Amino acid sequence: MSMFDVSLICMDCLAAEKEHPDYDRACTAELEELQRGNRNFKGIGYSTSEIANDPIDW
């Protein structure tokens, strides 16, 4: 699963996602929400322009 949203992603996409400059921020946000008891956190999301310009077909 993506750290940015609730998308199920393949291993190639996961490797690419880990290279994203906000990956650590997304991981931290996920952990903080889990520690607060929120098991339905939808992630920090991507901006529309990031998705549109990404070379991977999300």
TORTI-253970 format. One record per residue (C-alpha): residue in three letters; y, x, z. Coordinates in steps of 0.1 Angstrom, whole numbers, plus 5000, padded with zeros to 4 digits. Layout:
// residues N
ALAYXZ ...
This chain:
// residues 58
MET500050005000 SER503550114992 MET505750235021 PHE508750085004 ASP507549725000 VAL504349525002 SER503049624968 LEU499449754964 ILE499650084945 CYS497150324930 MET496650684943 ASP498750824914 CYS501650594923 LEU501250684960 ALA501551054951 ALA504650984931 GLU506050764959 LYS505651054983 GLU508051254962 HIS510850984965 PRO513851114985 ASP513650815008 TYR509950835015 ASP510350975050 ARG512950705058 ALA510550435046 CYS507750585068 THR510050605098 ALA511250245094 GLU507550125091 LEU506550305123 GLU509650175142 GLU508849815132 LEU505149845142 GLN506249985176 ARG508449675180 GLY505449455173 ASN506449355138 ARG503349355118 ASN504949175088 PHE507649435079 LYS508349405042 GLY509649765039 ILE513049915031 GLY512649824994 TYR513749984962 SER516949924945 THR516549744911 SER517950044892 GLU515250274908 ILE512450044897 ALA513950004862 ASN514350384857 ASP511050484873 PRO508550644849 ILE505650484866 ASP504850124857 TRP505149954891 
